Amino acid sequence: MQHFFYNCMGEVLSIKTIAAGAITETVARLCMEANFFLGQDITDAFNKTLGEETSLTGKEILKQLIQNAQIAAENKVPMCQDTGVAVIFLELGQDLQIAGGGLYDAVNEGVRKGYAEGYLRKSVVDHPLLRKNTGDNTPAVIHTKIVPGENLKITVAPKGGGSENMSAIKMLKPSEGIEGVKKFVLETVKAAGPNPCPPIVVGVGIGGTFEKCALLAKEALLRKLGGPSPIPDIAELEKELMNAVNKLGIGPQGLGGRTTALAVHVEIYPCHIASLPVAVNINCHSTRHKEAVL
């Protein structure tokens, strides 16, 4: 919907408006789609690694994961019983207006609706120490960027507990450099072992501040699987880390093999002269995320 206004010069200005209800419906749909349908990039990676895996057990597990995804898609049921915390990324156009309700209220209502209609497991507790389930998987974890334009891009990335629990962050000394980064990433993946349900996707954030590098690591998981960083030295680092991770021998579901990771994605950000923050956020094989633009 477009609304028209006049500025002080008498010029007609058009402002795009999106109804809060449309946001709710979109979020609800994406919550279900992210849990029902495996991304094509993941499917392609499964088929590729199936031909490369040397472990007979590993090959069988990869076949079962492919079959599991097919059953989920055909029957519109979750690929995994852990349907995750709803992590929502919003790119909000600065020229856009939301009508009929608050943006975050609309998003949370969409999570509530999607998890109810999709029969998705509710995994959120209202108090981290008292542990009472909220009953509807809200509140979502919402990250918002204000961007040029008049559109709203919504990305829903359900995050399961098994993989999220294997996350780690470390404030390295700048003198530790790239070797310190590589060592920390490999130590984190090795310590995770079978817990995040490998083959995994590894998101790495380098730079920024304590909280920024953690967000970078999670944002890295949203990239198309295996698409290299546009920064040449970071693309080379991703390749090196991928090879090193797969030499750990953890393999599919931790039962051995050469397919421990489907991809390693690294995102960077400028940081303080005295700091070198590094964060690792691991996703299970499904690396669920779906997006829409309103």
C-alpha positions as CSV (number, residue, x, y, z in Angstrom):
1,M,0.0,0.0,0.0
2,Q,1.2,3.5,-0.8
3,H,0.4,6.6,1.2
4,F,0.9,10.1,-0.2
5,F,2.1,13.2,1.7
6,Y,3.2,16.7,0.8
7,N,6.5,18.1,2.0
8,C,7.1,21.8,2.8
9,M,7.8,22.5,-0.9
10,G,4.4,21.2,-1.9
11,E,6.0,18.1,-3.5
12,V,4.0,14.8,-3.3
13,L,5.9,12.1,-1.3
14,S,4.9,8.4,-1.5
15,I,5.5,6.2,1.5
16,K,5.1,2.5,1.3
17,T,3.1,0.9,4.1
18,I,3.0,-2.7,5.2
19,A,0.2,-4.0,7.5
20,A,1.4,-5.6,10.7
21,G,-0.9,-8.5,9.9
22,A,1.1,-9.2,6.6
23,I,4.3,-9.4,8.7
24,T,2.6,-11.9,11.1
25,E,1.4,-14.1,8.2
26,T,4.8,-14.1,6.5
27,V,6.7,-15.0,9.7
28,A,4.3,-17.8,10.5
29,R,4.8,-19.2,7.0
30,L,8.6,-19.0,7.2
31,C,8.7,-20.7,10.6
32,M,6.9,-23.7,9.1
33,E,8.8,-23.7,5.8
34,A,12.2,-23.5,7.5
35,N,11.4,-26.6,9.6
36,F,9.7,-28.6,6.8
37,F,11.9,-27.9,3.7
38,L,15.7,-28.5,3.5
39,G,17.5,-25.9,1.4
40,Q,18.5,-26.9,-2.1
41,D,22.1,-25.9,-1.3
42,I,22.2,-28.4,1.6
43,T,20.7,-31.1,-0.6
44,D,23.3,-30.5,-3.2
45,A,26.0,-30.7,-0.5
46,F,24.7,-34.0,0.7
47,N,24.8,-35.5,-2.8
48,K,28.3,-34.2,-3.3
49,T,29.7,-35.5,0.0
50,L,27.9,-38.8,-0.5
51,G,30.2,-39.5,-3.4
52,E,33.3,-38.4,-1.5
53,E,32.7,-40.1,1.9
54,T,34.9,-43.1,2.4
55,S,33.2,-44.4,5.5
56,L,30.4,-46.9,4.8
57,T,28.6,-45.9,8.0
58,G,29.0,-42.2,7.0
59,K,27.5,-42.9,3.6
60,E,24.5,-44.7,5.1
61,I,23.9,-41.8,7.5
62,L,24.1,-39.3,4.6
63,K,21.5,-41.4,2.7
64,Q,19.3,-41.4,5.8
65,L,19.5,-37.6,6.2
66,I,18.5,-37.2,2.5
67,Q,15.6,-39.5,3.0
68,N,14.6,-37.8,6.2
69,A,14.5,-34.4,4.4
70,Q,12.3,-36.0,1.6
71,I,9.8,-37.4,4.1
72,A,9.6,-34.0,6.0
73,A,9.0,-32.1,2.8
74,E,6.4,-34.6,1.4
75,N,4.4,-34.7,4.7
76,K,5.1,-31.1,5.8
77,V,6.5,-32.2,9.2
78,P,9.6,-31.0,10.9
79,M,13.0,-32.5,9.9
80,C,13.9,-32.6,13.5
81,Q,12.0,-32.7,16.8
82,D,14.0,-29.7,18.0
83,T,12.3,-26.9,16.0
84,G,14.5,-24.4,17.7
85,V,14.4,-20.9,19.1
86,A,13.0,-18.6,16.4
87,V,15.9,-16.3,15.4
88,I,14.6,-13.5,13.1
89,F,16.7,-11.2,11.0
90,L,15.0,-8.1,9.8
91,E,16.2,-5.6,7.2
92,L,13.9,-2.7,7.5
93,G,13.8,-0.1,4.8
94,Q,14.1,3.4,6.2
95,D,11.3,4.7,3.9
96,L,8.9,2.0,5.0
97,Q,6.0,2.5,7.4
98,I,4.4,-0.3,9.5
99,A,0.7,0.1,10.1
100,G,-1.7,-1.6,12.4
101,G,0.6,-2.6,15.2
102,G,4.2,-2.8,16.4
103,L,6.9,-4.5,14.3
104,Y,8.2,-6.8,17.0
105,D,4.6,-7.6,18.2
106,A,3.8,-8.7,14.7
107,V,6.9,-10.8,14.4
108,N,6.2,-12.6,17.7
109,E,2.6,-13.2,16.8
110,G,3.9,-14.8,13.6
111,V,6.1,-17.1,15.6
112,R,3.2,-17.9,17.9
113,K,0.9,-18.7,14.9
114,G,3.5,-20.6,12.9
115,Y,4.6,-22.9,15.7
116,A,0.9,-23.6,16.6
117,E,-0.3,-24.3,13.1
118,G,2.8,-26.2,12.1
119,Y,2.7,-28.4,15.2
120,L,6.3,-27.3,15.9
121,R,7.8,-28.0,19.3
122,K,7.8,-25.1,21.8
123,S,11.2,-24.9,23.2
124,V,11.4,-21.4,24.9
125,V,11.4,-20.9,28.7
126,D,10.4,-17.6,30.1
127,H,13.1,-17.4,32.8
128,P,16.5,-19.0,32.2
129,L,16.7,-20.2,35.8
130,L,13.1,-21.0,36.7
131,R,12.6,-22.8,33.4
132,K,8.8,-22.4,32.8
133,N,7.9,-23.0,29.1
134,T,6.2,-20.0,27.5
135,G,4.0,-22.4,25.6
136,D,4.2,-20.7,22.2
137,N,7.9,-20.5,21.4
138,T,7.9,-16.7,22.0
139,P,9.7,-14.4,22.4
140,A,11.7,-14.6,19.2
141,V,15.3,-13.4,19.2
142,I,15.2,-10.5,16.7
143,H,18.1,-8.7,15.0
144,T,17.2,-5.6,13.0
145,K,19.1,-3.6,10.5
146,I,17.9,-0.3,9.1
147,V,18.7,-0.2,5.4
148,P,18.0,2.1,2.4
149,G,14.7,1.6,0.5
150,E,11.1,0.7,1.3
151,N,11.1,-3.0,1.7
152,L,11.2,-5.4,4.7
153,K,13.3,-8.5,4.3
154,I,12.5,-11.2,6.9
155,T,14.7,-14.2,7.5
156,V,13.6,-16.9,9.9
157,A,16.4,-19.1,11.2
158,P,15.3,-21.6,13.8
159,K,18.2,-22.6,16.0
160,G,18.3,-25.9,17.8
161,G,19.7,-26.3,21.3
162,G,22.1,-29.1,20.4
163,S,24.1,-27.0,18.0
164,E,23.7,-23.7,19.8
165,N,25.1,-25.2,22.9
166,M,28.4,-25.9,21.1
167,S,29.0,-22.2,20.4
168,A,32.1,-20.5,21.8
169,I,33.7,-17.1,21.9
170,K,37.2,-16.0,22.8
171,M,38.9,-12.6,23.1
172,L,42.3,-13.4,21.5
173,K,45.3,-11.2,21.8
174,P,46.1,-9.5,18.5
175,S,49.5,-11.1,18.5
176,E,47.8,-14.5,18.2
177,G,46.7,-13.6,14.7
178,I,45.4,-16.0,12.2
179,E,47.0,-19.0,13.7
180,G,45.2,-18.3,17.0
181,V,41.9,-18.0,15.1
182,K,42.4,-21.3,13.3
183,K,43.4,-23.1,16.5
184,F,40.3,-21.8,18.4
185,V,37.9,-22.8,15.6
186,L,39.4,-26.3,15.4
187,E,39.4,-26.7,19.2
188,T,35.7,-25.7,19.3
189,V,34.6,-28.1,16.5
190,K,36.7,-30.9,18.1
191,A,35.1,-30.3,21.5
192,A,31.6,-30.3,19.9
193,G,32.2,-33.8,18.5
194,P,28.9,-35.5,17.7
195,N,26.7,-33.1,19.8
196,P,25.6,-30.7,17.0
197,C,24.6,-33.6,14.7
198,P,27.2,-33.4,12.0
199,P,27.8,-32.9,9.2
200,I,27.8,-29.3,10.5
201,V,28.0,-25.8,9.1
202,V,30.5,-23.7,11.0
203,G,29.9,-19.9,11.2
204,V,32.9,-17.9,12.4
205,G,32.9,-14.2,13.3
206,I,36.2,-12.3,13.6
207,G,36.5,-8.7,14.8
208,G,34.1,-6.1,16.2
209,T,33.4,-6.4,19.9
210,F,32.4,-9.3,22.2
211,E,28.7,-9.2,21.1
212,K,29.4,-8.2,17.5
213,C,31.6,-11.1,16.6
214,A,29.0,-13.5,18.0
215,L,26.4,-12.0,15.7
216,L,28.8,-12.2,12.8
217,A,29.2,-15.9,13.4
218,K,25.4,-16.4,13.4
219,E,25.0,-14.3,10.3
220,A,27.6,-16.4,8.5
221,L,25.2,-19.3,8.8
222,L,22.7,-17.5,6.6
223,R,25.0,-17.5,3.5
224,K,24.4,-19.9,0.6
225,L,26.2,-23.0,1.6
226,G,29.8,-23.1,0.5
227,G,29.7,-19.7,-1.3
228,P,33.1,-18.2,-0.7
229,S,33.7,-14.9,1.0
230,P,34.2,-12.0,-1.5
231,I,37.4,-11.1,0.5
232,P,40.2,-13.2,-1.0
233,D,42.2,-13.9,2.2
234,I,39.0,-14.8,4.1
235,A,37.9,-17.1,1.3
236,E,41.3,-18.8,1.6
237,L,40.9,-19.1,5.4
238,E,37.4,-20.7,4.9
239,K,39.0,-23.2,2.5
240,E,41.8,-24.0,4.9
241,L,39.5,-24.4,7.9
242,M,37.1,-26.6,6.0
243,N,39.9,-29.0,5.1
244,A,41.2,-29.0,8.7
245,V,37.8,-29.6,10.2
246,N,37.1,-32.6,7.9
247,K,40.5,-34.1,8.8
248,L,39.3,-34.3,12.4
249,G,37.5,-37.6,11.5
250,I,34.4,-36.8,13.5
251,G,32.2,-37.7,10.4
252,P,28.4,-37.9,10.0
253,Q,26.6,-38.0,13.3
254,G,30.1,-38.4,15.0
255,L,30.5,-42.0,13.9
256,G,33.7,-41.4,11.9
257,G,34.4,-40.3,8.3
258,R,35.6,-37.4,6.3
259,T,32.4,-35.4,6.2
260,T,32.4,-33.5,9.5
261,A,31.4,-30.1,7.9
262,L,29.5,-29.2,4.8
263,A,30.9,-25.6,4.9
264,V,32.8,-23.1,7.0
265,H,31.7,-19.5,6.5
266,V,33.7,-16.6,8.0
267,E,32.5,-13.0,8.4
268,I,34.8,-10.1,9.6
269,Y,34.4,-6.6,11.1
270,P,36.8,-3.9,12.1
271,C,37.9,-4.0,15.7
272,H,39.9,-2.2,18.5
273,I,43.7,-2.1,18.2
274,A,44.0,-4.2,21.4
275,S,41.4,-6.8,20.6
276,L,40.9,-9.8,18.4
277,P,37.4,-11.3,19.2
278,V,36.5,-14.6,17.6
279,A,33.2,-16.5,17.8
280,V,32.1,-19.8,16.5
281,N,28.4,-20.7,16.0
282,I,27.7,-24.2,14.8
283,N,24.6,-25.4,13.0
284,C,23.5,-29.0,12.5
285,H,23.3,-30.4,9.0
286,S,20.0,-28.8,8.1
287,T,21.0,-25.2,8.8
288,R,17.4,-24.0,8.6
289,H,16.6,-20.6,7.3
290,K,13.9,-19.2,4.9
291,E,13.4,-15.6,3.8
292,A,10.8,-13.3,2.2
293,V,10.7,-9.7,1.1
294,L,7.6,-7.5,1.6
